[in-house]
């Protein structure tokens, strides 16, 4: 039952990052490449029409964590308190940037909310990547210093950064040179995904430029990926053991690298949906590879004083899992129906659809 819940939550989170990921990416593209008012308006619309429904998946993932793995939920939501508050404010400013932009036609008003949308999207992509970096790196469970625990073994609290700025520190922070690299990978990946979404859903005048942007970003992503694998070996020399012991898990890195290689041919791709599917493979492969590398652990410990948090030592009772699974399945079905209806109502190009007025 624990494995079922782990897979279900992983799927829901992956769907969130695929769907809301293109909103983040559209914001990044909007920030750096949209110069004409017509392009700014249509790119804002490509995210604004979808963001609220896409974030339902994040709420669902949080609720499922609470139902299935309450110890992990309590540990993570207290330990990552600072970045979670930052992410909450960024989500707020991204939303009001989208919703407020079209209320008045003054240039200064639009510029303020354009910046809110773009900068918030960029920082959200960065912080979600940094969060993934913390998950695979591990945390100081129990707040151990000099072999002594400050509190219970399943709790922790991280500062934004440690003075050493190193993941190898006894008390690492949320931000260090390893998690920053993972954050940059997230930013580049979601920028590629957002660019593909804009090409798919709009007739923006910069669409012809975006394929070149995607190609260049893909080169950066390939270099960052190789660099991160090397760094990961430094931070955790056993990080690839799961793939060696269970070769079937290699399907997840294959998914990631299929998307990565495919995007090098973006300029030759004729159908817009194909580019979007390739960047979707990047996101799905990246998330699943990261989770598969540490499974059944869901939050590693950086020391031997306390054992890592796993799907087994953080789950609720068997009875609780079985009861919760009924409601989870019902909830997921309702979300899927909602998503299908919305996507069908907003099918095709959205340039002429009304939003923000």
N, C-alpha and C positions, 0 to 999 in steps of 0.2 A: 504493500500500500504506500510506503514511503517513496518508492521509486516512481509509482504512478503520479504522486503529487509533485515530485521533483520534475518529472517530464512535463506535466501540465503547466506548472508555473514557468518553466523554461520556455515553453511554446508561447505562452501569453506574453512574456517579456520580449521574446524575439519578434512577435507580431507588433508590439508597441514600438520597438526601435525601427522596424521596417516602415510602419505607417507614420508615426510622429517623426521618425528620422528624416523623411523627405521634407517635413515642415522646418526642422532645424536647418537642413541643407538649403532649402529655398531662402531662408533668412540670411545665411552666409553668402549665398550668391547675390541676393538683394543688396547686402552691405557693400560688397566689393565690385560688382559688375554692372548693376542697374544704374544708368545715368539719366535716361529719358523718363519723364513723368509717366508716359504710357506704359513703359516696361515696369516701372516701380509699382504701378497700380495693378497690373495683371499678375506680377509675381506675388505681391501681397495677397491677391485674390486666390492664387493657387494654394496658399497655405491657410488663409483665413476661412475658406469654405469647409475645411476638413479638420483643423486642429482640435476642436472641442470633442469631436467624436473619437479621434485617434487617442486622446488622453484617457478615454474610458478604460483602455487596456492597462494603463499604468495603475489606475485605481483598483482594477480587478486583481492585478498581480499583488498589490499590497494587501488586499483583503484575503487572498489565498494564503499568503505567507502567514498572516495572523491566525488563520484557521488551522493550517497544517504544521507549521514550524514556529510556534509561539516563542520558544526560547531564542531562536535565531532572529526573529522579528524584534524582540525586546533588545537583544544585544546590538544589532545593527542600527536600530533607530535611536539608541542612546549613544553608541560609540561614534556614529557618523552625524551627530547632532548638528555640528557647525556647517558642514557642506550641505546637509539636507535643508537647513534654513536658507542657505544661499540659493539652492536649486528652487525652493519654493518661491522666493522673490523673483528669480529669473523667469519662472513660468508665468508669474503674475505680470511682469513687465512685457514679456513677449505677447501675452494675450491682449493687454490693453493697448499695446502698440498696434496690433492688427485691428482691434475694434474701434479705436479712437481716430485712426488716421483719416478716415473718410468723413468725419463729422463736420469739418470746416475746410474751406478751400485755400486757406492762407498757407503760403510756402513754409514759413517758420514752423507752423503747427505740424505740417506733414513731415518736415525734416526731423523734428523732435521724436515723433513716433516711428519714423523710419529707422532712426538710430536705436530706439528702444527695441524694435523688432529684430534688427540685424545683430546688435551686440548681445542681446539676451540669447538669441539662437546660437551664436558662436560660443558663448560661455557655457550654455547648457550642453552642447556637444562635447566641449572640453571636460566639464565636470563629470558627465556620465562616463566618459572614457577613463578619467582618473579614478572613478569609483570601481570600474572593472579592474583597473590596475591594482587597487587595494585588495580586491577579492582574491586575485591570483597570487599576489605577493604575500598576503597574510598580515595579521595585526598582532599587537601585544596583548593577548588575552590575559586578563587578570591584572593588567598594569604592573607587570613584573619588573623590578629594578634590583640588580645585584642578587638575583635569585629569590627575592621576597615579593609576594603578591600584595598589591594594594587593595584588591577586592576579589569577588568570586571569579572563578576561572572562565565562566562564559561571558563575562562583561569586559568591556574595554572602553577607553576614551582616547581619541587621537587629536592632537593639535593640528592646525592647518599645515604646519611644517615644523620639522625639528631643526635645530641650529646646524646640524651636519648636512642637512638636505640629502640624506642617504637612505636608501631602503635597507641597508645593512646595519643601520643603527639599532641599538637595544630598544630605543623608544622612537621608532620612525613616525613621521607625521603623515597626513593625508597626501600632501604634495611632496614628491622627491623626484630625482632625475629619472627613475624608472616609470613612475605613474604619469609624469609629464609626457613621456614618449608615447605611452598608451593613449593619453588624452589627445595628443596630436594626431595619432592614427584615427581616432574617433572623429576628429574635426574634418580631416581629409576625406575619410570614407563617407561621412554624411554630406559633405559638400558635393561629392561626386553623385551621391544618391539624389540630392536636391536638384542638381543640374539636370539629371535624367528625368526627374519629375516635371520640371519646368518645360523641357522639350516635349514631353509626352502630353501635357495638359494645356499648353498655351501656344500662341503664335507670336511670342515675344520677338522683337527685332534682334535680340542678342542670341537667339537660339542657334544661329549658324556659328557663333563664336564658342558656344558652350561645349561643343564636341572637342574643340582644341583644348579648352580648359580642362575637360575631363581627362583627355589623353595626358596632359602635363601633370595633373594631380595624381594620375595613376602611377606615373613614374616615381613621384615623391612617395606614394603609398607603398610601392614595392620596396623602395630603399628603407623606409621606416619599418616595414614588416621584418625584413632581414635583420635590421639593427635591433629590433625589439626581441627577436628570438635569441640573439647573442646575449643581450642584457638579461633576458629571463634565465639563461643558463648561469649567469653570474649570481643573480639573486636567489635562484633555486635550482641547484644542479640536478635535482630529481624531477624537474618539471615535465620531462617527456616520457617518464616511466610508464604512465598509463597507456600511452600509444604503443609502447614496446610490448607491454604485458597483454594488452587487448587490441590487437591489430585492427579489429573492426571499427574502432573509434577513429581510425584514420580517414573515414568517410567525411568527417567534419572539416579537417584541414583541406581535403580535396575540394569540398564545396567552396571554401574560401578562395583557394588558388584558381579554381575554374572561373570564378567571377573576376579575379584579378587579371588573369591572362586574357580572358574574353574582352575586357575593357580596353586592351591595347589595340583592338580592332574597331573601336567605337566609330571612327571616321568612315568605315566601310559598311557599318550597319545601316540598313535601309528602314527597318521598322522601329519606331521609337520605343515600343514596348520591350523590345529585346535589350536595349541598353538599360532600361529600368530593371528588368529581370536580372541582369548581370550584377548590378549594384545591390540588388536584393540578396543575391548569393553571397556577396561580400559580408553583409551584415549578419545573415544567418550563419554563415560559416565561421565568422569571427567569434560570435557569442557562443555557439555550440562547442567550438574547439576549446575555448577558454574554460567552459564548465566541464567538458569531458576530461581536461588535463588534471583536474583536482578531484573528480568524482571518486567516492561518495562524499568527500569533504565539500562543504559549502563556504567555509571560512577557515583558512589555515591559521595555525599558530606559528609565530616566528621563533618560539623557544620550546623546550621540552618540559617545562614546568606544568603546563596545562595542555590537555589533548585538544586537537582542532574540533571545530563544530562540524558535525556531519548531519546527513539527513536522518540518522538513527538516534543521535543523542540530543536532538533539538525538536523532534516531532512530538505531537500530542499523542494521546492514547490511540490504540487501534480502533476503539469504538468511535472516538472523536473523528478520526480520519475517515471512517466509513460513512458516518452521518454527513460530514462536511462534503464528501465527494458527490453526494446526491445534489446538494444545492449548488456546488461548483459547476457540475455538468449543465444544470438548468440555466445558471447564469451565463455560462459561455455560449450556450445555444442562443439565448436572447441577444447577447452582444453580437454574435455572428449575423443573426437575422437583421439587426439594426444596421450593422456595417454594410451588408449586402444591399439593403434598401437605399441607404444613403449614397453608396457608390453608383448605383444604377440611376438614381435621380440626377447625379452629377457626372454622368458618363460623358466622354468626349471632351473637346476643348471647352475651357471655361471663360474664355475672353469676354463673351457677351453676357455672362451671368452677372446678376446684381449682387454686390456685397459692399458693406461699409457705408451706405448712404441712408 
